[in-house]
Amino acid sequence: MFFKKILSMIITILFITLITFSVFEIIPGDPILSKLGMDADEAQIQALKSELNLDSPFPVRYINWLESLFKGDLGKSIRYEKPVLQMIKDRVPVTFSMAFMSIITIILIGVPLGIISAKNNNKFIGTFISFITQFLMSIPSFWIGIILIFLFGLIFRIFSTGGYVPWSQNPFEAFKALFLPSLAISIPSIAVITRYTKNTIIEEMNKPYTLTAYSKGIQANKVLLKHNLRNALIPVITILGMIIGNILGGSIIIEQVFSLPGIGRLLINAISTRDIPLVQGLVLYLAFIVVFINFMIDILYVLIDPRVKTK
Protein backbone atom coordinates (compact mmCIF):
# COMPACT_ATOMS: atom_id res chain seq x y z
CA MET A 1 0.00 0.00 0.00
CA PHE A 2 2.89 2.33 0.71
CA PHE A 3 5.06 1.26 -2.23
CA LYS A 4 4.29 4.45 -4.18
CA LYS A 5 5.11 6.56 -1.14
CA ILE A 6 8.48 4.84 -0.67
CA LEU A 7 9.29 5.27 -4.35
CA SER A 8 8.30 8.93 -4.09
CA MET A 9 10.61 9.33 -1.08
CA ILE A 10 13.59 8.00 -3.03
CA ILE A 11 12.87 10.15 -6.09
CA THR A 12 12.42 13.26 -3.94
CA ILE A 13 15.72 12.74 -2.13
CA LEU A 14 17.60 12.16 -5.39
CA PHE A 15 16.04 15.25 -6.93
CA ILE A 16 17.06 17.38 -3.94
CA THR A 17 20.66 16.11 -4.10
CA LEU A 18 20.78 16.96 -7.80
CA ILE A 19 19.55 20.49 -7.11
CA THR A 20 22.16 20.89 -4.35
CA PHE A 21 24.94 19.79 -6.68
CA SER A 22 23.72 22.17 -9.37
CA VAL A 23 23.47 25.15 -7.02
CA PHE A 24 27.09 24.82 -5.93
CA GLU A 25 28.10 24.83 -9.57
CA ILE A 26 26.44 28.23 -10.04
CA ILE A 27 27.00 30.24 -6.86
CA PRO A 28 30.29 32.17 -6.57
CA GLY A 29 33.16 31.05 -4.40
CA ASP A 30 35.79 28.35 -4.51
CA PRO A 31 35.94 25.64 -1.81
CA ILE A 32 39.60 25.01 -2.67
CA LEU A 33 40.62 28.63 -2.03
CA SER A 34 38.44 28.61 1.08
CA LYS A 35 40.61 25.83 2.45
CA LEU A 36 44.05 26.76 1.10
CA GLY A 37 43.70 30.53 1.21
CA MET A 38 44.16 33.14 -1.48
CA ASP A 39 47.95 32.73 -1.47
CA ALA A 40 47.86 29.11 -2.61
CA ASP A 41 49.82 28.40 -5.81
CA GLU A 42 48.40 26.62 -8.85
CA ALA A 43 50.13 23.34 -8.05
CA GLN A 44 48.51 23.15 -4.61
CA ILE A 45 45.11 24.02 -6.06
CA GLN A 46 45.29 21.36 -8.76
CA ALA A 47 46.58 18.74 -6.31
CA LEU A 48 43.67 19.33 -3.91
CA LYS A 49 41.14 19.40 -6.77
CA SER A 50 42.44 16.06 -7.97
CA GLU A 51 42.36 14.63 -4.45
CA LEU A 52 38.74 15.73 -3.94
CA ASN A 53 37.74 14.75 -7.47
CA LEU A 54 36.64 18.32 -8.17
CA ASP A 55 38.46 18.41 -11.51
CA SER A 56 35.98 15.93 -13.02
CA PRO A 57 32.86 17.06 -14.93
CA PHE A 58 29.70 17.64 -12.95
CA PRO A 59 27.81 14.51 -14.16
CA VAL A 60 30.78 12.29 -13.32
CA ARG A 61 31.14 13.74 -9.82
CA TYR A 62 27.41 13.38 -9.17
CA ILE A 63 27.29 9.75 -10.32
CA ASN A 64 30.42 8.91 -8.30
CA TRP A 65 28.84 10.48 -5.24
CA LEU A 66 25.66 8.42 -5.69
CA GLU A 67 27.73 5.25 -6.03
CA SER A 68 29.56 6.09 -2.80
CA LEU A 69 26.25 6.92 -1.13
CA PHE A 70 24.87 3.45 -1.80
CA LYS A 71 28.02 2.08 -0.16
CA GLY A 72 27.42 4.20 2.94
CA ASP A 73 30.13 6.75 2.15
CA LEU A 74 29.16 10.45 2.08
CA GLY A 75 32.66 11.64 1.32
CA LYS A 76 35.14 13.67 3.33
CA SER A 77 34.77 17.21 4.60
CA ILE A 78 37.05 19.67 2.84
CA ARG A 79 37.44 21.93 5.85
CA TYR A 80 37.52 19.46 8.73
CA GLU A 81 39.13 16.56 6.82
CA LYS A 82 36.79 14.11 8.53
CA PRO A 83 34.23 11.67 7.08
CA VAL A 84 30.94 13.50 6.53
CA LEU A 85 28.89 10.60 7.87
CA GLN A 86 30.86 10.59 11.11
CA MET A 87 30.45 14.36 11.53
CA ILE A 88 26.69 14.05 11.09
CA LYS A 89 26.57 11.17 13.58
CA ASP A 90 28.46 13.32 16.11
CA ARG A 91 25.98 16.19 15.77
CA VAL A 92 22.73 14.22 15.53
CA PRO A 93 22.49 13.38 19.29
CA VAL A 94 22.48 17.08 20.13
CA THR A 95 19.72 17.98 17.66
CA PHE A 96 17.70 14.82 18.37
CA SER A 97 17.85 15.34 22.14
CA MET A 98 16.67 18.93 21.79
CA ALA A 99 14.00 17.85 19.30
CA PHE A 100 12.72 15.04 21.54
CA MET A 101 12.35 17.37 24.52
CA SER A 102 10.63 19.97 22.36
CA ILE A 103 8.20 17.53 20.71
CA ILE A 104 7.15 15.98 24.04
CA THR A 105 6.57 19.46 25.48
CA ILE A 106 4.56 20.57 22.43
CA ILE A 107 2.27 17.52 22.50
CA LEU A 108 1.76 17.37 26.27
CA ILE A 109 0.89 21.07 26.52
CA GLY A 110 -0.45 22.06 23.09
CA VAL A 111 -3.11 19.36 22.60
CA PRO A 112 -4.64 19.60 26.12
CA LEU A 113 -4.74 23.39 25.88
CA GLY A 114 -6.51 23.09 22.53
CA ILE A 115 -9.09 20.74 24.05
CA ILE A 116 -9.68 23.06 27.01
CA SER A 117 -9.96 26.07 24.71
CA ALA A 118 -12.45 24.31 22.42
CA LYS A 119 -14.53 23.06 25.33
CA ASN A 120 -14.67 26.56 26.79
CA ASN A 121 -15.10 28.44 23.55
CA ASN A 122 -16.68 31.91 24.01
CA LYS A 123 -15.92 31.68 27.73
CA PHE A 124 -13.24 33.55 29.64
CA ILE A 125 -10.74 30.68 29.80
CA GLY A 126 -11.13 29.92 26.10
CA THR A 127 -10.74 33.58 25.15
CA PHE A 128 -7.72 33.93 27.43
CA ILE A 129 -5.99 30.89 25.90
CA SER A 130 -6.70 32.20 22.39
CA PHE A 131 -5.20 35.58 23.30
CA ILE A 132 -2.06 34.01 24.76
CA THR A 133 -1.55 31.66 21.81
CA GLN A 134 -2.01 34.51 19.31
CA PHE A 135 0.60 36.50 21.19
CA LEU A 136 3.10 33.63 21.41
CA MET A 137 2.70 32.73 17.73
CA SER A 138 3.89 36.21 16.78
CA ILE A 139 7.16 35.99 18.75
CA PRO A 140 10.20 34.45 16.97
CA SER A 141 11.75 31.50 18.77
CA PHE A 142 15.21 33.11 18.80
CA TRP A 143 13.79 36.13 20.66
CA ILE A 144 12.20 33.81 23.20
CA GLY A 145 15.58 32.10 23.51
CA ILE A 146 17.31 35.40 24.26
CA ILE A 147 14.68 36.26 26.92
CA LEU A 148 15.06 32.80 28.51
CA ILE A 149 18.85 33.19 28.60
CA PHE A 150 18.51 36.59 30.24
CA LEU A 151 16.00 35.42 32.85
CA PHE A 152 17.08 31.88 33.75
CA GLY A 153 20.72 32.00 32.72
CA LEU A 154 21.95 35.43 33.76
CA ILE A 155 19.52 36.65 36.46
CA PHE A 156 18.37 33.49 38.26
CA ARG A 157 21.36 31.38 37.07
CA ILE A 158 19.33 28.18 37.02
CA PHE A 159 20.24 26.89 33.55
CA SER A 160 23.23 27.04 31.26
CA THR A 161 23.36 29.96 28.81
CA GLY A 162 25.15 28.00 26.10
CA GLY A 163 27.25 24.98 25.26
CA TYR A 164 26.48 21.28 25.47
CA VAL A 165 27.34 18.45 27.84
CA PRO A 166 26.97 14.88 26.47
CA TRP A 167 24.38 12.68 28.18
CA SER A 168 27.00 10.00 28.76
CA GLN A 169 29.17 12.47 30.64
CA ASN A 170 26.56 14.10 32.88
CA PRO A 171 22.82 13.52 32.21
CA PHE A 172 21.69 16.27 34.55
CA GLU A 173 23.98 18.89 32.99
CA ALA A 174 22.93 17.71 29.53
CA PHE A 175 19.29 18.27 30.47
CA LYS A 176 20.08 21.74 31.83
CA ALA A 177 21.96 22.64 28.64
CA LEU A 178 19.08 21.58 26.38
CA PHE A 179 16.10 22.69 28.47
CA LEU A 180 16.11 26.38 27.50
CA PRO A 181 16.67 25.84 23.75
CA SER A 182 13.99 23.15 23.63
CA LEU A 183 11.61 25.47 25.50
CA ALA A 184 12.40 28.34 23.11
CA ILE A 185 11.49 26.09 20.18
CA SER A 186 8.41 24.69 21.92
CA ILE A 187 6.62 27.88 22.95
CA PRO A 188 5.61 29.18 19.47
CA SER A 189 4.82 25.62 18.34
CA ILE A 190 2.64 25.01 21.40
CA ALA A 191 0.64 28.08 20.41
CA VAL A 192 0.24 26.76 16.86
CA ILE A 193 -0.85 23.26 17.96
CA THR A 194 -3.24 24.74 20.55
CA ARG A 195 -4.94 26.91 17.94
CA TYR A 196 -5.20 24.13 15.34
CA THR A 197 -6.51 21.65 17.91
CA LYS A 198 -9.14 24.12 19.10
CA ASN A 199 -10.32 25.07 15.60
CA THR A 200 -10.56 21.50 14.33
CA ILE A 201 -12.39 20.27 17.44
CA ILE A 202 -14.90 23.13 17.22
CA GLU A 203 -15.45 22.25 13.57
CA GLU A 204 -16.11 18.62 14.52
CA MET A 205 -18.42 19.67 17.36
CA ASN A 206 -20.68 21.40 14.85
CA LYS A 207 -21.09 18.35 12.62
CA PRO A 208 -24.28 16.22 12.57
CA TYR A 209 -22.68 13.14 14.16
CA THR A 210 -21.94 15.18 17.30
CA LEU A 211 -25.55 16.28 17.60
CA THR A 212 -26.63 12.66 17.07
CA ALA A 213 -24.35 11.53 19.90
CA TYR A 214 -25.80 14.18 22.20
CA SER A 215 -29.34 13.11 21.30
CA LYS A 216 -28.48 9.56 22.38
CA GLY A 217 -27.58 10.82 25.82
CA ILE A 218 -23.79 10.40 25.55
CA GLN A 219 -21.91 12.68 27.92
CA ALA A 220 -20.33 15.77 26.38
CA ASN A 221 -16.81 14.91 27.62
CA LYS A 222 -17.05 11.43 26.14
CA VAL A 223 -18.20 12.80 22.78
CA LEU A 224 -15.40 15.35 22.84
CA LEU A 225 -12.57 12.94 23.69
CA LYS A 226 -13.73 9.80 21.92
CA HIS A 227 -15.24 11.22 18.73
CA ASN A 228 -14.42 14.88 18.16
CA LEU A 229 -10.76 14.69 19.17
CA ARG A 230 -10.03 11.60 17.10
CA ASN A 231 -11.52 13.13 13.95
CA ALA A 232 -9.75 16.42 14.63
CA LEU A 233 -6.32 14.82 14.98
CA ILE A 234 -5.59 14.41 11.25
CA PRO A 235 -5.06 18.13 10.46
CA VAL A 236 -3.30 18.55 13.80
CA ILE A 237 -0.90 15.71 12.99
CA THR A 238 -0.16 17.34 9.63
CA ILE A 239 0.94 20.55 11.33
CA LEU A 240 2.79 18.61 14.03
CA GLY A 241 4.65 16.67 11.34
CA MET A 242 5.85 19.91 9.77
CA ILE A 243 7.03 21.14 13.16
CA ILE A 244 8.83 17.88 13.93
CA GLY A 245 10.57 17.91 10.55
CA ASN A 246 11.75 21.45 11.16
CA ILE A 247 13.07 20.66 14.63
CA LEU A 248 14.81 17.41 13.62
CA GLY A 249 16.37 19.24 10.70
CA GLY A 250 18.13 21.42 13.20
CA SER A 251 16.76 24.70 14.48
CA ILE A 252 19.56 26.74 12.99
CA ILE A 253 19.01 30.05 14.79
CA ILE A 254 18.35 28.44 18.18
CA GLU A 255 21.52 26.38 17.93
CA GLN A 256 23.41 29.57 17.16
CA VAL A 257 21.84 31.45 20.06
CA PHE A 258 22.66 28.71 22.58
CA SER A 259 25.99 27.68 20.98
CA LEU A 260 24.84 24.09 20.52
CA PRO A 261 26.98 21.84 18.30
CA GLY A 262 24.01 20.49 16.38
CA ILE A 263 23.07 19.84 12.76
CA GLY A 264 21.81 23.36 12.09
CA ARG A 265 25.00 25.05 13.25
CA LEU A 266 27.12 22.61 11.29
CA LEU A 267 25.12 23.40 8.15
CA ILE A 268 25.76 27.14 8.54
CA ASN A 269 29.50 26.53 8.89
CA ALA A 270 29.53 24.19 5.89
CA ILE A 271 27.71 26.67 3.65
CA SER A 272 29.84 29.63 4.72
CA THR A 273 33.05 27.74 3.89
CA ARG A 274 31.62 26.08 0.75
CA ASP A 275 32.39 22.67 2.18
CA ILE A 276 30.57 20.89 -0.65
CA PRO A 277 30.76 17.26 0.58
CA LEU A 278 29.54 18.29 4.02
CA VAL A 279 26.70 20.40 2.63
CA GLN A 280 25.64 17.54 0.35
CA GLY A 281 25.59 15.11 3.26
CA LEU A 282 23.61 17.50 5.46
CA VAL A 283 21.10 18.26 2.70
CA LEU A 284 20.63 14.52 2.22
CA TYR A 285 20.01 14.15 5.95
CA LEU A 286 17.47 17.00 5.96
CA ALA A 287 15.68 15.66 2.89
CA PHE A 288 15.44 12.19 4.42
CA ILE A 289 14.07 13.58 7.69
CA VAL A 290 11.34 15.56 5.92
CA VAL A 291 10.18 12.79 3.58
CA PHE A 292 10.36 10.18 6.36
CA ILE A 293 8.23 12.32 8.68
CA ASN A 294 5.69 12.76 5.88
CA PHE A 295 5.69 8.99 5.34
CA MET A 296 5.04 8.36 9.04
CA ILE A 297 2.22 10.92 8.99
CA ASP A 298 0.54 8.98 6.18
CA ILE A 299 0.74 5.83 8.30
CA LEU A 300 -0.78 7.66 11.28
CA TYR A 301 -3.63 8.86 9.08
CA VAL A 302 -4.61 5.27 8.35
CA LEU A 303 -4.22 4.19 11.99
CA ILE A 304 -6.38 7.05 13.28
CA ASP A 305 -9.01 6.86 10.56
CA PRO A 306 -9.12 3.61 8.50
CA ARG A 307 -11.29 5.40 5.96
CA VAL A 308 -8.18 7.29 4.84
CA LYS A 309 -6.40 5.34 2.14
CA THR A 310 -2.85 6.02 1.02
CA LYS A 311 -2.57 6.00 -2.74
C-alpha positions as CSV (number, residue, x, y, z in Angstrom):
1,M,0.0,0.0,0.0
2,F,2.9,2.3,0.7
3,F,5.1,1.3,-2.2
4,K,4.3,4.4,-4.2
5,K,5.1,6.6,-1.1
6,I,8.5,4.8,-0.7
7,L,9.3,5.3,-4.3
8,S,8.3,8.9,-4.1
9,M,10.6,9.3,-1.1
10,I,13.6,8.0,-3.0
11,I,12.9,10.1,-6.1
12,T,12.4,13.3,-3.9
13,I,15.7,12.7,-2.1
14,L,17.6,12.2,-5.4
15,F,16.0,15.2,-6.9
16,I,17.1,17.4,-3.9
17,T,20.7,16.1,-4.1
18,L,20.8,17.0,-7.8
19,I,19.6,20.5,-7.1
20,T,22.2,20.9,-4.4
21,F,24.9,19.8,-6.7
22,S,23.7,22.2,-9.4
23,V,23.5,25.2,-7.0
24,F,27.1,24.8,-5.9
25,E,28.1,24.8,-9.6
26,I,26.4,28.2,-10.0
27,I,27.0,30.2,-6.9
28,P,30.3,32.2,-6.6
29,G,33.2,31.1,-4.4
30,D,35.8,28.3,-4.5
31,P,35.9,25.6,-1.8
32,I,39.6,25.0,-2.7
33,L,40.6,28.6,-2.0
34,S,38.4,28.6,1.1
35,K,40.6,25.8,2.5
36,L,44.1,26.8,1.1
37,G,43.7,30.5,1.2
38,M,44.2,33.1,-1.5
39,D,48.0,32.7,-1.5
40,A,47.9,29.1,-2.6
41,D,49.8,28.4,-5.8
42,E,48.4,26.6,-8.9
43,A,50.1,23.3,-8.1
44,Q,48.5,23.2,-4.6
45,I,45.1,24.0,-6.1
46,Q,45.3,21.4,-8.8
47,A,46.6,18.7,-6.3
48,L,43.7,19.3,-3.9
49,K,41.1,19.4,-6.8
50,S,42.4,16.1,-8.0
51,E,42.4,14.6,-4.4
52,L,38.7,15.7,-3.9
53,N,37.7,14.7,-7.5
54,L,36.6,18.3,-8.2
55,D,38.5,18.4,-11.5
56,S,36.0,15.9,-13.0
57,P,32.9,17.1,-14.9
58,F,29.7,17.6,-12.9
59,P,27.8,14.5,-14.2
60,V,30.8,12.3,-13.3
61,R,31.1,13.7,-9.8
62,Y,27.4,13.4,-9.2
63,I,27.3,9.7,-10.3
64,N,30.4,8.9,-8.3
65,W,28.8,10.5,-5.2
66,L,25.7,8.4,-5.7
67,E,27.7,5.2,-6.0
68,S,29.6,6.1,-2.8
69,L,26.3,6.9,-1.1
70,F,24.9,3.4,-1.8
71,K,28.0,2.1,-0.2
72,G,27.4,4.2,2.9
73,D,30.1,6.7,2.2
74,L,29.2,10.5,2.1
75,G,32.7,11.6,1.3
76,K,35.1,13.7,3.3
77,S,34.8,17.2,4.6
78,I,37.1,19.7,2.8
79,R,37.4,21.9,5.9
80,Y,37.5,19.5,8.7
81,E,39.1,16.6,6.8
82,K,36.8,14.1,8.5
83,P,34.2,11.7,7.1
84,V,30.9,13.5,6.5
85,L,28.9,10.6,7.9
86,Q,30.9,10.6,11.1
87,M,30.4,14.4,11.5
88,I,26.7,14.1,11.1
89,K,26.6,11.2,13.6
90,D,28.5,13.3,16.1
91,R,26.0,16.2,15.8
92,V,22.7,14.2,15.5
93,P,22.5,13.4,19.3
94,V,22.5,17.1,20.1
95,T,19.7,18.0,17.7
96,F,17.7,14.8,18.4
97,S,17.9,15.3,22.1
98,M,16.7,18.9,21.8
99,A,14.0,17.8,19.3
100,F,12.7,15.0,21.5
101,M,12.4,17.4,24.5
102,S,10.6,20.0,22.4
103,I,8.2,17.5,20.7
104,I,7.2,16.0,24.0
105,T,6.6,19.5,25.5
106,I,4.6,20.6,22.4
107,I,2.3,17.5,22.5
108,L,1.8,17.4,26.3
109,I,0.9,21.1,26.5
110,G,-0.5,22.1,23.1
111,V,-3.1,19.4,22.6
112,P,-4.6,19.6,26.1
113,L,-4.7,23.4,25.9
114,G,-6.5,23.1,22.5
115,I,-9.1,20.7,24.0
116,I,-9.7,23.1,27.0
117,S,-10.0,26.1,24.7
118,A,-12.4,24.3,22.4
119,K,-14.5,23.1,25.3
120,N,-14.7,26.6,26.8
121,N,-15.1,28.4,23.5
122,N,-16.7,31.9,24.0
123,K,-15.9,31.7,27.7
124,F,-13.2,33.6,29.6
125,I,-10.7,30.7,29.8
126,G,-11.1,29.9,26.1
127,T,-10.7,33.6,25.2
128,F,-7.7,33.9,27.4
129,I,-6.0,30.9,25.9
130,S,-6.7,32.2,22.4
131,F,-5.2,35.6,23.3
132,I,-2.1,34.0,24.8
133,T,-1.5,31.7,21.8
134,Q,-2.0,34.5,19.3
135,F,0.6,36.5,21.2
136,L,3.1,33.6,21.4
137,M,2.7,32.7,17.7
138,S,3.9,36.2,16.8
139,I,7.2,36.0,18.7
140,P,10.2,34.5,17.0
141,S,11.8,31.5,18.8
142,F,15.2,33.1,18.8
143,W,13.8,36.1,20.7
144,I,12.2,33.8,23.2
145,G,15.6,32.1,23.5
146,I,17.3,35.4,24.3
147,I,14.7,36.3,26.9
148,L,15.1,32.8,28.5
149,I,18.9,33.2,28.6
150,F,18.5,36.6,30.2
151,L,16.0,35.4,32.9
152,F,17.1,31.9,33.7
153,G,20.7,32.0,32.7
154,L,21.9,35.4,33.8
155,I,19.5,36.6,36.5
156,F,18.4,33.5,38.3
157,R,21.4,31.4,37.1
158,I,19.3,28.2,37.0
159,F,20.2,26.9,33.6
160,S,23.2,27.0,31.3
161,T,23.4,30.0,28.8
162,G,25.1,28.0,26.1
163,G,27.2,25.0,25.3
164,Y,26.5,21.3,25.5
165,V,27.3,18.5,27.8
166,P,27.0,14.9,26.5
167,W,24.4,12.7,28.2
168,S,27.0,10.0,28.8
169,Q,29.2,12.5,30.6
170,N,26.6,14.1,32.9
171,P,22.8,13.5,32.2
172,F,21.7,16.3,34.6
173,E,24.0,18.9,33.0
174,A,22.9,17.7,29.5
175,F,19.3,18.3,30.5
176,K,20.1,21.7,31.8
177,A,22.0,22.6,28.6
178,L,19.1,21.6,26.4
179,F,16.1,22.7,28.5
180,L,16.1,26.4,27.5
181,P,16.7,25.8,23.7
182,S,14.0,23.1,23.6
183,L,11.6,25.5,25.5
184,A,12.4,28.3,23.1
185,I,11.5,26.1,20.2
186,S,8.4,24.7,21.9
187,I,6.6,27.9,23.0
188,P,5.6,29.2,19.5
189,S,4.8,25.6,18.3
190,I,2.6,25.0,21.4
191,A,0.6,28.1,20.4
192,V,0.2,26.8,16.9
193,I,-0.8,23.3,18.0
194,T,-3.2,24.7,20.5
195,R,-4.9,26.9,17.9
196,Y,-5.2,24.1,15.3
197,T,-6.5,21.7,17.9
198,K,-9.1,24.1,19.1
199,N,-10.3,25.1,15.6
200,T,-10.6,21.5,14.3
201,I,-12.4,20.3,17.4
202,I,-14.9,23.1,17.2
203,E,-15.5,22.2,13.6
204,E,-16.1,18.6,14.5
205,M,-18.4,19.7,17.4
206,N,-20.7,21.4,14.9
207,K,-21.1,18.4,12.6
208,P,-24.3,16.2,12.6
209,Y,-22.7,13.1,14.2
210,T,-21.9,15.2,17.3
211,L,-25.6,16.3,17.6
212,T,-26.6,12.7,17.1
213,A,-24.3,11.5,19.9
214,Y,-25.8,14.2,22.2
215,S,-29.3,13.1,21.3
216,K,-28.5,9.6,22.4
217,G,-27.6,10.8,25.8
218,I,-23.8,10.4,25.5
219,Q,-21.9,12.7,27.9
220,A,-20.3,15.8,26.4
221,N,-16.8,14.9,27.6
222,K,-17.1,11.4,26.1
223,V,-18.2,12.8,22.8
224,L,-15.4,15.4,22.8
225,L,-12.6,12.9,23.7
226,K,-13.7,9.8,21.9
227,H,-15.2,11.2,18.7
228,N,-14.4,14.9,18.2
229,L,-10.8,14.7,19.2
230,R,-10.0,11.6,17.1
231,N,-11.5,13.1,13.9
232,A,-9.8,16.4,14.6
233,L,-6.3,14.8,15.0
234,I,-5.6,14.4,11.3
235,P,-5.1,18.1,10.5
236,V,-3.3,18.5,13.8
237,I,-0.9,15.7,13.0
238,T,-0.2,17.3,9.6
239,I,0.9,20.6,11.3
240,L,2.8,18.6,14.0
241,G,4.7,16.7,11.3
242,M,5.8,19.9,9.8
243,I,7.0,21.1,13.2
244,I,8.8,17.9,13.9
245,G,10.6,17.9,10.6
246,N,11.7,21.5,11.2
247,I,13.1,20.7,14.6
248,L,14.8,17.4,13.6
249,G,16.4,19.2,10.7
250,G,18.1,21.4,13.2
251,S,16.8,24.7,14.5
252,I,19.6,26.7,13.0
253,I,19.0,30.0,14.8
254,I,18.4,28.4,18.2
255,E,21.5,26.4,17.9
256,Q,23.4,29.6,17.2
257,V,21.8,31.5,20.1
258,F,22.7,28.7,22.6
259,S,26.0,27.7,21.0
260,L,24.8,24.1,20.5
261,P,27.0,21.8,18.3
262,G,24.0,20.5,16.4
263,I,23.1,19.8,12.8
264,G,21.8,23.4,12.1
265,R,25.0,25.1,13.3
266,L,27.1,22.6,11.3
267,L,25.1,23.4,8.1
268,I,25.8,27.1,8.5
269,N,29.5,26.5,8.9
270,A,29.5,24.2,5.9
271,I,27.7,26.7,3.6
272,S,29.8,29.6,4.7
273,T,33.1,27.7,3.9
274,R,31.6,26.1,0.8
275,D,32.4,22.7,2.2
276,I,30.6,20.9,-0.7
277,P,30.8,17.3,0.6
278,L,29.5,18.3,4.0
279,V,26.7,20.4,2.6
280,Q,25.6,17.5,0.4
281,G,25.6,15.1,3.3
282,L,23.6,17.5,5.5
283,V,21.1,18.3,2.7
284,L,20.6,14.5,2.2
285,Y,20.0,14.2,5.9
286,L,17.5,17.0,6.0
287,A,15.7,15.7,2.9
288,F,15.4,12.2,4.4
289,I,14.1,13.6,7.7
290,V,11.3,15.6,5.9
291,V,10.2,12.8,3.6
292,F,10.4,10.2,6.4
293,I,8.2,12.3,8.7
294,N,5.7,12.8,5.9
295,F,5.7,9.0,5.3
296,M,5.0,8.4,9.0
297,I,2.2,10.9,9.0
298,D,0.5,9.0,6.2
299,I,0.7,5.8,8.3
300,L,-0.8,7.7,11.3
301,Y,-3.6,8.9,9.1
302,V,-4.6,5.3,8.3
303,L,-4.2,4.2,12.0
304,I,-6.4,7.0,13.3
305,D,-9.0,6.9,10.6
306,P,-9.1,3.6,8.5
307,R,-11.3,5.4,6.0
308,V,-8.2,7.3,4.8
309,K,-6.4,5.3,2.1
310,T,-2.8,6.0,1.0
311,K,-2.6,6.0,-2.7
